[in-house]
Amino acid sequence: MKFVDEARIVVEAGKGGNGCVSFRREKYIPKGGPDGGDGGDGGSVFLEADESANTLVDYRYTRRFNAQNGKGGQGRDCTGWKGEDIFLKVPIGTTAIDEDTGETLGDLTAHGETLMVARGGFHGLGNTRYKSSTNQAPRQSKPGQPGESRNLKLELKVLADVGLLGLPNAGKSTFIRSVSAATPKVADYPFTTLVPNLGVVSIEQHRSFVIADIPGLIEGASEGAGLGTRFLKHLVRTHLLLHIVDMAPFDDTDPAERVTAISNELESFSPGLALRDRWLVLNKLDLIPEEEREARCQAVIDKLQWEGPVYKVAAITKQGTFPLACDIMEYIEARRLRASEDEEFAESIQAEREQVEMEAREHVEALYERRKQEREARKASRDGSDDDDDFDVEVVYTTE
């Protein structure tokens, strides 16, 4: 199935049914009172998180969704039927944004959670509603109100506790295979991983966390190079970032420079994301002679002046991966416990996450706007050059 993490759709709620103007007319009751019923409410449009969905691909091809209109009222005080609501299934982790206002309508973070994105129109009133002691035969009614209509942007950000950072072929997919049951494709060429992969790491029964294998980044990713900003946003909701470093690159590049390149891309994409807790994981040590390993690792740490946790692993042989997974579990559990006991800490986590999401969104929007202006400028320059080719050329016709 094709992985799609963005989609733009139009949703329109149903119109409320009109109220009815009617009077009671029966045998021996020639002048009965008003009996016009109310209309029915229009149907609303909801998003519903579904754990069985993992992509927004369905909304790439069907872009307009309309809820049912309410039925009009009828005589004999019959109320019209309410329009049927529609529920659009989306993956867990989907954010709904109103494209016209830029307002974030809500996040869906749990299975079965629903979010109303367009409210149905209110029903119209029948003439029975207007009956009074001074107006015993009202002939007015109220029409139903139109339903809300929105242009929505759906964004999917994978829900993971831990995100993997690193250049292509750093060994991220091999690492996630070594610590979880996930089986992402592994090969010896760049960009083997083209979509995020999720793996559940189980330390003990009822003790587990979710790890996300993000496709490899390259220098210039924050400006859209490679897979670029398309997948950087998936790191927004993580608690911890693991920076996987290839200690035996085939092109003999400096591992420390690779770490610096990705750090710069994070800083450019979102300063708040660059400040998130990050652990350094020196991978592929099985390819380095045992007597050289310690010196090479220390050289990278010294050059980076790294002050955070450092782990030395060989993911393909699972060397050092289980102790790392246990430390991650303890880190996440301690963080969750503190958030449950300290309301101020929990609020700071939420505020930091919202700040990072806003920075990421503003960065992407500014990038798209800049590229749009560049395309328009190139088009204008091409159009102008076509018109001015012969502006100052004098054409002389001669005959021989």
Rosetta blueprint (number, residue, H / E / L):
1 M L
2 K L
3 F L
4 V L
5 D L
6 E E
7 A E
8 R E
9 I E
10 V E
11 V E
12 E E
13 A L
14 G L
15 K L
16 G L
17 G L
18 N L
19 G L
20 C L
21 V L
22 S L
23 F E
24 R L
25 R L
26 E E
27 K L
28 Y L
29 I E
30 P L
31 K L
32 G L
33 G L
34 P E
35 D L
36 G L
37 G L
38 D L
39 G L
40 G L
41 D L
42 G L
43 G L
44 S L
45 V E
46 F E
47 L E
48 E E
49 A E
50 D L
51 E L
52 S L
53 A L
54 N L
55 T L
56 L L
57 V L
58 D H
59 Y H
60 R H
61 Y H
62 T L
63 R L
64 R E
65 F E
66 N E
67 A L
68 Q L
69 N L
70 G L
71 K L
72 G L
73 G L
74 Q E
75 G L
76 R L
77 D L
78 C E
79 T L
80 G L
81 W L
82 K L
83 G L
84 E L
85 D L
86 I E
87 F E
88 L E
89 K E
90 V E
91 P L
92 I L
93 G L
94 T E
95 T E
96 A E
97 I E
98 D E
99 E L
100 D L
101 T L
102 G L
103 E L
104 T E
105 L E
106 G E
107 D E
108 L E
109 T L
110 A L
111 H L
112 G L
113 E L
114 T E
115 L E
116 M E
117 V E
118 A E
119 R L
120 G L
121 G L
122 F L
123 H L
124 G L
125 L L
126 G L
127 N H
128 T H
129 R H
130 Y H
131 K L
132 S L
133 S L
134 T L
135 N L
136 Q L
137 A L
138 P L
139 R L
140 Q L
141 S L
142 K L
143 P L
144 G L
145 Q L
146 P L
147 G L
148 E L
149 S E
150 R E
151 N E
152 L E
153 K E
154 L E
155 E E
156 L E
157 K L
158 V L
159 L L
160 A L
161 D L
162 V E
163 G E
164 L E
165 L E
166 G L
167 L L
168 P L
169 N L
170 A L
171 G L
172 K H
173 S H
174 T H
175 F H
176 I H
177 R H
178 S H
179 V H
180 S L
181 A L
182 A L
183 T L
184 P L
185 K L
186 V L
187 A L
188 D L
189 Y L
190 P L
191 F L
192 T L
193 T L
194 L L
195 V L
196 P L
197 N E
198 L E
199 G E
200 V E
201 V E
202 S E
203 I E
204 E E
205 Q L
206 H L
207 R E
208 S E
209 F E
210 V E
211 I E
212 A E
213 D E
214 I L
215 P L
216 G L
217 L L
218 I L
219 E L
220 G L
221 A H
222 S H
223 E H
224 G L
225 A L
226 G L
227 L L
228 G L
229 T H
230 R H
231 F H
232 L H
233 K H
234 H H
235 L H
236 V L
237 R L
238 T L
239 H L
240 L E
241 L E
242 L E
243 H E
244 I E
245 V E
246 D E
247 M L
248 A L
249 P L
250 F L
251 D L
252 D L
253 T L
254 D L
255 P H
256 A H
257 E H
258 R H
259 V H
260 T H
261 A H
262 I H
263 S H
264 N H
265 E H
266 L H
267 E H
268 S H
269 F H
270 S L
271 P H
272 G H
273 L H
274 A H
275 L L
276 R L
277 D L
278 R E
279 W E
280 L E
281 V E
282 L E
283 N E
284 K L
285 L H
286 D H
287 L H
288 I L
289 P L
290 E H
291 E H
292 E H
293 R H
294 E H
295 A H
296 R H
297 C H
298 Q H
299 A H
300 V H
301 I H
302 D H
303 K H
304 L H
305 Q L
306 W L
307 E L
308 G L
309 P L
310 V E
311 Y E
312 K E
313 V L
314 A E
315 A H
316 I H
317 T H
318 K L
319 Q E
320 G L
321 T H
322 F H
323 P H
324 L H
325 A H
326 C H
327 D H
328 I H
329 M H
330 E H
331 Y H
332 I H
333 E H
334 A H
335 R H
336 R H
337 L H
338 R H
339 A H
340 S H
341 E H
342 D L
343 E H
344 E H
345 F H
346 A H
347 E H
348 S H
349 I H
350 Q H
351 A H
352 E H
353 R H
354 E H
355 Q H
356 V H
357 E H
358 M H
359 E H
360 A H
361 R H
362 E H
363 H H
364 V H
365 E H
366 A H
367 L H
368 Y H
369 E H
370 R H
371 R H
372 K H
373 Q H
374 E H
375 R H
376 E H
377 A H
378 R H
379 K H
380 A H
381 S H
382 R H
383 D H
384 G H
385 S H
386 D H
387 D H
388 D L
389 D L
390 D L
391 F L
392 D L
393 V L
394 E L
395 V L
396 V L
397 Y L
398 T L
399 T L
400 E L
